[in-house]
């Protein structure tokens, strides 16, 4: 890094991830953060939006501005739209957290947890405990844990005025872990992969507890009988893939009695005195905690340590029990959401099939009528009648072709091809293309374009088709004299979004139909439309991280508004 570092503010990652730098210096009056390569700070991570946040320097102050990101920008744990950053504050973009310094000093060592072991996990369940396991005092029943949750070591240690520095540091690590877990659970959705979330939970646990190995086992659903390994983490990554050995007896006790298990030191624990796998893996301390929803067990968190002198304590078990309970609730909610989404998708598929059937039926009726006329004309050897009948059949073929093309385009999962687009020039060109049709219908088109709009990174072809589609819709909605259509562009005062508005004084849309205007295969044009035009407009705009809305009043007119994020370099 060049320049006088002592006078430059910077962001230091709290946890290093692949592709990240150790320090990000804030240069100039504006620093943009996002996944897109055009940003000043590029974070190629799933939780980061293309244009996520902006940090403005105003005199001696730094202002964090969220750019309508999906996972939000956070300042000291609170989600903010805008906020002032002070020296020592924690700034998070999505799930990535940074320490803010307004003077760059010695590099702060990251307290990131060790890397995770990624690979195929082969489960080897081994018997490790005798039958009298349940008599040990190192078991915490779920109901006892719930009653004593408020008196856990997190709070009791804080109340202990004699707590030493080590205890306070451990408490701080636990509280930081719980904060990160709450952020993770809050942002988790049914679209997130369970395995990725559980892997992240293990990483957070490792940052708070000195474990050498962590395993999360889950049931796929409540009807499942067996627990399967969903996530595994090692403090020191194995050189080669190895079997994941888990005690069947420990799991059996956790599952059967809904208890948390702690062995502080397996070398001194008579329950493990004859266990070969414990000796072979040099395991010295272990914890197992049930993931419960009421009395329903959906998984187990299992931790162990093989480092001499690093043993788990009772407060470690209570902490893991808290994490296990909260993880169970989050996982349960995610699965419920996923089921709801699945049901909605099935309903949407039904509506889509119905829409396709309706469109195809109308086109087939047109083509069948033309085919009958064509047959009669041929039988009569009527050349003129044959030509007229063929035109009807040809229109049917053209309509079915357009329907197929629209369906293919609508269902396409291609990413938007972004390039520098002069939006005002694009709108002027679209107006010229449709000028003759507007004149033929006696419709006036007015343009009110904001000259301050500079070229933006957008899907040029998709946006041009969208604007053309909306203007054509407005033109078809005007059935009276003195028709007017206006197209305007402007930048919001906060300069984070640009707005395109298409307004007409046509027949408008009835209130009962407004909520369906963007639904696939919904059309008010009868057999003249496929019902995919506005759906494709919505898809194109949302692929550019934008939003499209509609306001309409019968016999007054309609306004479509497109909002698109301003490029980071704009």
TORDRENMI-213785 format. One line per field, with one value per residue (C-alpha): residue number from 1; residue in three letters; x, y, z. Coordinates in steps of 0.5 Angstrom, whole numbers. Example, Ala and Ser with C-alpha at 12.3 -4.5 7.8 and 13.67 -1.06 7.14 Angstrom:
! TORDRENMI-213785
i <- 1_2
aa <- ALA_SER
east <- 25_27
north <- -9_-2
up <- 16_14
***
This chain:
! TORDRENMI-213785
i <- 1_2_3_4_5_6_7_8_9_10_11_12_13_14_15_16_17_18_19_20_21_22_23_24_25_26_27_28_29_30_31_32_33_34_35_36_37_38_39_40_41_42_43_44_45_46_47_48_49_50_51_52_53_54_55_56_57_58_59_60_61_62_63_64_65_66_67_68_69_70_71_72_73_74_75_76_77_78_79_80_81_82_83_84_85_86_87_88_89_90_91_92_93_94_95_96_97_98_99_100_101_102_103_104_105_106_107_108_109_110_111_112_113_114_115_116_117_118_119_120_121_122_123_124_125_126_127_128_129_130_131_132_133_134_135_136_137_138_139_140_141_142_143_144_145_146_147_148_149_150_151_152_153_154_155_156_157_158_159_160_161_162_163_164_165_166_167_168_169_170_171_172_173_174_175_176_177_178_179_180_181_182_183_184_185_186_187_188_189_190_191_192_193_194_195_196_197_198_199_200_201_202_203_204_205_206_207_208_209_210_211_212_213_214_215_216_217_218_219_220_221_222_223_224_225_226_227_228_229_230_231_232_233_234_235_236_237_238_239_240_241_242_243_244_245_246_247_248_249_250_251_252_253_254_255_256_257_258_259_260_261_262_263_264_265_266_267_268_269_270_271_272_273_274_275_276_277_278_279_280_281_282_283_284_285_286_287_288_289_290_291_292_293_294_295_296_297_298_299_300_301_302_303_304_305_306_307_308_309_310_311_312_313_314_315_316_317_318_319_320_321_322_323_324_325_326_327_328_329_330_331_332_333_334_335_336_337_338_339_340_341_342_343_344_345_346_347_348_349_350_351_352_353_354_355_356_357_358_359_360_361_362_363_364_365_366_367_368_369_370_371_372_373_374_375_376_377_378_379_380_381_382_383_384_385_386_387_388_389_390_391_392_393_394_395_396_397_398_399_400_401_402_403_404_405_406_407_408_409_410_411_412_413_414_415_416_417_418_419_420_421_422_423_424_425_426_427_428_429_430_431_432_433_434_435_436_437_438_439_440_441_442_443_444_445_446_447_448_449_450_451_452_453_454_455_456_457_458_459_460_461_462_463_464_465_466_467_468_469_470_471_472_473_474_475_476_477_478_479_480_481_482_483_484_485_486_487_488_489_490_491_492_493_494_495_496_497_498_499_500_501_502_503_504_505_506_507_508_509_510_511_512_513_514_515_516_517_518_519_520_521_522_523_524_525_526_527_528_529_530_531_532_533_534_535_536_537_538_539_540_541_542_543_544_545_546_547_548_549_550_551_552_553_554_555_556_557_558_559_560_561_562_563_564_565_566_567_568_569_570
aa <- UNK_UNK_UNK_UNK_UNK_UNK_UNK_UNK_UNK_UNK_UNK_UNK_UNK_UNK_UNK_UNK_UNK_UNK_UNK_UNK_UNK_UNK_UNK_UNK_UNK_UNK_UNK_UNK_UNK_UNK_UNK_UNK_UNK_UNK_UNK_UNK_UNK_UNK_UNK_UNK_UNK_UNK_UNK_UNK_UNK_UNK_UNK_UNK_UNK_UNK_UNK_UNK_UNK_UNK_UNK_UNK_UNK_UNK_UNK_UNK_UNK_UNK_UNK_UNK_UNK_UNK_UNK_UNK_UNK_UNK_UNK_UNK_UNK_UNK_UNK_UNK_UNK_UNK_UNK_UNK_UNK_UNK_UNK_UNK_UNK_UNK_UNK_UNK_UNK_UNK_UNK_UNK_UNK_UNK_UNK_UNK_UNK_UNK_UNK_UNK_UNK_UNK_UNK_UNK_UNK_UNK_UNK_UNK_UNK_UNK_UNK_UNK_UNK_UNK_UNK_UNK_UNK_UNK_UNK_UNK_UNK_UNK_UNK_UNK_UNK_UNK_UNK_UNK_UNK_UNK_UNK_UNK_UNK_UNK_UNK_UNK_UNK_UNK_UNK_UNK_UNK_UNK_UNK_UNK_UNK_UNK_UNK_UNK_UNK_UNK_UNK_UNK_UNK_UNK_UNK_UNK_UNK_UNK_UNK_UNK_UNK_UNK_UNK_UNK_UNK_UNK_UNK_UNK_UNK_UNK_UNK_UNK_UNK_UNK_UNK_UNK_UNK_UNK_UNK_UNK_UNK_UNK_UNK_UNK_UNK_UNK_UNK_UNK_UNK_UNK_UNK_UNK_UNK_UNK_UNK_UNK_UNK_UNK_UNK_UNK_UNK_UNK_UNK_UNK_UNK_UNK_UNK_UNK_UNK_UNK_UNK_UNK_UNK_UNK_UNK_UNK_UNK_UNK_UNK_UNK_UNK_UNK_UNK_UNK_UNK_UNK_UNK_UNK_UNK_UNK_UNK_UNK_UNK_UNK_UNK_UNK_UNK_UNK_UNK_UNK_UNK_UNK_UNK_UNK_UNK_UNK_UNK_UNK_UNK_UNK_UNK_UNK_UNK_UNK_UNK_UNK_UNK_UNK_UNK_UNK_UNK_UNK_UNK_UNK_UNK_UNK_UNK_UNK_UNK_UNK_UNK_UNK_UNK_UNK_UNK_UNK_UNK_UNK_UNK_UNK_UNK_UNK_UNK_UNK_UNK_UNK_UNK_UNK_UNK_UNK_UNK_UNK_UNK_UNK_UNK_UNK_UNK_UNK_UNK_UNK_UNK_UNK_UNK_UNK_UNK_UNK_UNK_UNK_UNK_UNK_UNK_UNK_UNK_UNK_UNK_UNK_UNK_UNK_UNK_UNK_UNK_UNK_UNK_UNK_UNK_UNK_UNK_UNK_UNK_UNK_UNK_UNK_UNK_UNK_UNK_UNK_UNK_UNK_UNK_UNK_UNK_UNK_UNK_UNK_UNK_UNK_UNK_UNK_UNK_UNK_UNK_UNK_UNK_UNK_UNK_UNK_UNK_UNK_UNK_UNK_UNK_UNK_UNK_UNK_UNK_UNK_UNK_UNK_UNK_UNK_UNK_UNK_UNK_UNK_UNK_UNK_UNK_UNK_UNK_UNK_UNK_UNK_UNK_UNK_UNK_UNK_UNK_UNK_UNK_UNK_UNK_UNK_UNK_UNK_UNK_UNK_UNK_UNK_UNK_UNK_UNK_UNK_UNK_UNK_UNK_UNK_UNK_UNK_UNK_UNK_UNK_UNK_UNK_UNK_UNK_UNK_UNK_UNK_UNK_UNK_UNK_UNK_UNK_UNK_UNK_UNK_UNK_UNK_UNK_UNK_UNK_UNK_UNK_UNK_UNK_UNK_UNK_UNK_UNK_UNK_UNK_UNK_UNK_UNK_UNK_UNK_UNK_UNK_UNK_UNK_UNK_UNK_UNK_UNK_UNK_UNK_UNK_UNK_UNK_UNK_UNK_UNK_UNK_UNK_UNK_UNK_UNK_UNK_UNK_UNK_UNK_UNK_UNK_UNK_UNK_UNK_UNK_UNK_UNK_UNK_UNK_UNK_UNK_UNK_UNK_UNK_UNK_UNK_UNK_UNK_UNK_UNK_UNK_UNK_UNK_UNK_UNK_UNK_UNK_UNK_UNK_UNK_UNK_UNK_UNK_UNK_UNK_UNK_UNK_UNK_UNK_UNK_UNK_UNK_UNK_UNK_UNK_UNK_UNK_UNK_UNK_UNK_UNK_UNK_UNK_UNK_UNK_UNK_UNK_UNK_UNK_UNK_UNK_UNK_UNK_UNK_UNK_UNK_UNK_UNK_UNK_UNK_UNK_UNK_UNK_UNK_UNK_UNK_UNK_UNK_UNK_UNK_UNK_UNK_UNK_UNK_UNK_UNK_UNK_UNK_UNK_UNK_UNK_UNK_UNK_UNK_UNK_UNK_UNK_UNK
east <- 0_3_2_2_-1_-1_-6_-11_-17_-18_-22_-19_-22_-24_-24_-20_-23_-21_-19_-19_-14_-11_-12_-17_-15_-20_-17_-21_-27_-31_-30_-35_-36_-39_-38_-38_-30_-32_-32_-26_-27_-28_-31_-33_-37_-44_-47_-45_-49_-46_-46_-47_-45_-41_-36_-36_-31_-34_-28_-26_-32_-33_-41_-43_-48_-52_-54_-60_-56_-60_-56_-55_-50_-48_-45_-43_-48_-54_-57_-56_-58_-53_-49_-42_-36_-32_-25_-25_-33_-34_-37_-40_-42_-47_-44_-37_-34_-29_-25_-25_-19_-18_-11_-7_-2_1_-3_-8_-8_-14_-18_-21_-22_-18_-20_-25_-24_-28_-28_-33_-34_-35_-38_-36_-40_-36_-38_-34_-38_-41_-48_-48_-46_-53_-51_-45_-46_-43_-50_-55_-62_-66_-71_-66_-62_-68_-69_-62_-61_-62_-56_-51_-44_-45_-49_-46_-39_-40_-43_-37_-33_-27_-27_-20_-17_-18_-25_-27_-23_-27_-34_-32_-31_-37_-42_-38_-40_-47_-48_-45_-50_-56_-54_-53_-60_-63_-60_-61_-67_-70_-66_-59_-56_-56_-49_-46_-50_-48_-41_-41_-44_-38_-33_-37_-36_-29_-28_-31_-28_-22_-24_-20_-26_-33_-39_-46_-51_-58_-64_-66_-74_-78_-79_-72_-69_-62_-57_-53_-46_-48_-42_-35_-29_-22_-17_-12_-14_-12_-7_-12_-19_-21_-27_-31_-31_-37_-39_-46_-47_-46_-51_-56_-56_-57_-62_-66_-65_-65_-59_-52_-46_-39_-33_-27_-22_-23_-16_-18_-26_-27_-32_-27_-22_-23_-25_-20_-22_-21_-14_-13_-15_-12_-19_-18_-24_-31_-38_-45_-51_-58_-61_-68_-75_-79_-78_-77_-69_-67_-59_-53_-47_-41_-34_-28_-21_-14_-9_-6_-9_-14_-21_-28_-31_-39_-39_-37_-43_-48_-45_-46_-53_-55_-52_-55_-62_-62_-59_-65_-70_-67_-66_-73_-76_-71_-75_-82_-80_-77_-84_-88_-84_-85_-92_-92_-88_-93_-99_-95_-93_-101_-102_-97_-99_-106_-104_-100_-106_-111_-106_-105_-112_-114_-108_-110_-118_-115_-111_-116_-121_-116_-115_-122_-123_-117_-119_-126_-122_-118_-124_-127_-121_-122_-115_-117_-120_-114_-110_-114_-115_-107_-106_-111_-107_-100_-102_-103_-96_-93_-97_-95_-88_-88_-91_-85_-80_-83_-83_-76_-73_-78_-75_-68_-63_-58_-54_-55_-49_-47_-44_-44_-51_-53_-60_-62_-59_-62_-69_-68_-67_-73_-77_-75_-76_-83_-85_-88_-93_-95_-96_-101_-105_-104_-101_-96_-89_-86_-79_-76_-69_-64_-58_-54_-55_-48_-47_-49_-47_-53_-56_-57_-61_-66_-67_-68_-74_-77_-78_-80_-85_-88_-89_-92_-97_-98_-100_-105_-108_-110_-116_-118_-116_-110_-107_-100_-94_-89_-82_-77_-71_-68_-63_-65_-63_-58_-55_-56_-61_-64_-71_-75_-82_-87_-94_-100_-107_-110_-116_-112_-112_-118_-116_-118_-113_-107_-104_-103_-100_-93_-96_-94_-99_-104_-106_-112_-111_-114_-112_-107_-102_-98_-98_-91_-89_-89_-87_-80_-80_-80_-75_-70_-70_-69_-63_-60_-62_-67_-75_-81_-87_-94_-99_-106_-113_-118_-120_-114_-108_-102_-95_-89_-83_-76_-71_-64_-58_-53_-46_-41_-36_-42
north <- 0_7_13_16_10_14_19_13_10_3_-4_-10_-17_-20_-27_-28_-32_-34_-28_-23_-18_-17_-9_-5_2_8_12_19_21_15_8_3_-4_-10_-16_-13_-12_-4_-3_0_-6_-13_-18_-24_-27_-30_-26_-19_-16_-13_-6_-7_-1_6_9_17_21_28_32_28_24_17_15_8_8_2_1_-3_-9_-16_-18_-11_-7_-7_-2_-5_-11_-6_-6_1_5_10_11_15_10_12_9_2_0_-6_-6_-12_-13_-19_-24_-21_-17_-11_-7_0_4_12_11_5_2_-4_-10_-13_-21_-24_-28_-32_-40_-45_-47_-52_-59_-60_-67_-73_-75_-83_-84_-90_-91_-94_-96_-92_-92_-97_-98_-94_-88_-84_-84_-79_-72_-70_-70_-64_-66_-61_-59_-58_-54_-50_-48_-46_-42_-35_-38_-40_-39_-33_-29_-32_-30_-23_-23_-26_-19_-24_-26_-26_-23_-30_-31_-24_-26_-32_-29_-24_-29_-33_-26_-25_-32_-31_-25_-28_-34_-29_-25_-32_-34_-28_-28_-35_-37_-43_-42_-43_-49_-53_-56_-49_-46_-52_-51_-44_-45_-50_-44_-40_-45_-46_-39_-39_-46_-49_-56_-60_-63_-61_-65_-64_-69_-68_-72_-70_-70_-72_-79_-80_-85_-84_-78_-77_-72_-65_-62_-63_-58_-60_-55_-58_-60_-67_-69_-74_-76_-80_-83_-79_-83_-82_-86_-90_-90_-83_-81_-87_-83_-76_-79_-83_-78_-72_-70_-66_-70_-68_-71_-67_-71_-78_-81_-80_-82_-89_-89_-89_-93_-99_-95_-97_-91_-86_-88_-89_-82_-79_-76_-72_-69_-69_-65_-68_-63_-65_-60_-60_-57_-58_-66_-67_-68_-66_-67_-67_-62_-66_-63_-66_-64_-68_-63_-64_-59_-57_-60_-58_-55_-55_-48_-50_-55_-50_-46_-51_-53_-46_-46_-53_-50_-44_-48_-53_-47_-44_-50_-52_-45_-46_-53_-50_-44_-49_-53_-47_-45_-52_-51_-44_-47_-53_-48_-43_-49_-51_-43_-44_-50_-47_-41_-44_-49_-43_-39_-46_-47_-40_-41_-48_-45_-40_-45_-50_-45_-43_-50_-52_-46_-48_-55_-52_-47_-53_-57_-52_-50_-43_-40_-33_-37_-41_-35_-32_-38_-39_-32_-35_-41_-37_-32_-38_-41_-34_-34_-40_-39_-32_-36_-41_-36_-32_-38_-40_-33_-32_-39_-37_-37_-33_-28_-21_-19_-12_-6_1_4_11_10_17_15_8_11_17_11_7_13_14_6_7_14_12_8_13_18_13_13_20_19_24_22_27_25_29_26_28_30_28_21_18_11_5_-2_-5_-10_-6_-10_-13_-6_-3_-9_-7_0_-2_-7_-1_4_-1_-3_4_6_0_2_9_8_16_22_26_20_22_18_21_18_21_19_22_21_20_25_20_18_11_9_12_12_11_13_11_15_14_17_11_6_4_-2_-4_-5_-12_-14_-10_-15_-20_-15_-18_-26_-30_-32_-26_-22_-17_-17_-24_-28_-22_-23_-28_-26_-26_-19_-16_-22_-21_-14_-16_-21_-17_-11_-16_-19_-12_-11_-7_-6_-5_-2_0_5_5_9_7_12_16_12_8_9_4_6_2_3_1_2_7_4_4_9_13
up <- 0_-2_2_9_12_19_16_13_16_15_16_19_18_24_21_14_9_2_-3_3_4_11_11_7_7_6_0_-2_0_-2_-2_-4_-2_-6_-10_-17_-19_-20_-13_-9_-4_-7_-3_-7_-2_-2_3_0_-6_-12_-10_-2_2_1_6_5_8_11_14_20_20_16_14_13_8_6_-2_-1_0_1_8_10_13_21_26_32_31_29_22_19_13_15_21_23_24_30_31_34_32_29_22_18_11_11_15_14_20_20_26_24_25_23_24_21_27_27_24_29_29_27_32_26_28_24_17_16_14_7_4_4_12_13_20_24_30_36_43_48_54_59_61_67_63_66_73_72_74_68_65_64_62_57_62_68_63_61_68_69_63_66_71_66_67_62_67_74_72_70_77_80_82_83_76_73_66_63_65_62_56_55_57_52_47_48_48_41_39_41_37_31_32_33_26_23_25_23_16_15_10_7_1_5_5_12_11_10_16_21_18_20_27_28_26_31_37_35_36_43_46_45_41_37_33_32_29_28_26_24_22_15_18_24_21_20_25_24_25_19_19_17_18_21_23_25_29_25_18_17_11_8_9_15_18_23_29_34_40_39_46_47_42_44_51_48_44_49_55_52_56_55_56_59_60_63_62_59_61_69_67_69_64_58_61_56_50_45_40_45_46_39_37_44_46_53_53_50_50_46_47_44_39_41_39_45_46_39_37_31_32_36_37_39_41_43_45_44_47_53_59_54_58_57_64_66_63_56_56_58_53_48_50_49_42_41_43_38_33_33_33_27_23_25_22_16_14_16_11_6_6_5_-1_-4_-3_-6_-12_-13_-13_-18_-23_-23_-25_-30_-33_-33_-36_-42_-43_-44_-49_-53_-53_-56_-61_-63_-64_-69_-73_-73_-76_-81_-83_-84_-88_-92_-93_-96_-100_-103_-104_-108_-112_-109_-110_-106_-101_-100_-99_-94_-90_-90_-87_-81_-80_-81_-76_-71_-72_-71_-64_-62_-64_-60_-54_-54_-55_-49_-45_-46_-45_-39_-36_-38_-32_-36_-32_-34_-39_-36_-40_-39_-42_-43_-41_-44_-50_-50_-49_-54_-59_-57_-58_-65_-66_-64_-67_-73_-69_-64_-70_-73_-67_-65_-59_-56_-53_-48_-45_-39_-38_-32_-36_-29_-31_-33_-36_-32_-31_-34_-38_-44_-48_-43_-41_-48_-49_-42_-44_-51_-48_-43_-48_-53_-47_-45_-53_-53_-47_-50_-54_-54_-58_-55_-52_-48_-46_-42_-40_-35_-31_-25_-20_-12_-8_-4_-11_-9_-15_-21_-23_-30_-30_-36_-35_-40_-40_-42_-39_-33_-30_-25_-18_-17_-23_-20_-16_-22_-27_-26_-26_-31_-36_-34_-39_-40_-48_-49_-55_-57_-51_-48_-41_-40_-42_-35_-32_-36_-35_-27_-28_-32_-27_-21_-25_-24_-17_-19_-17_-22_-19_-22_-20_-24_-24_-28_-34_-31_-33_-31_-28_-29_-24_-25_-20_-21_-17_-19_-21_-16_-20_-23
***
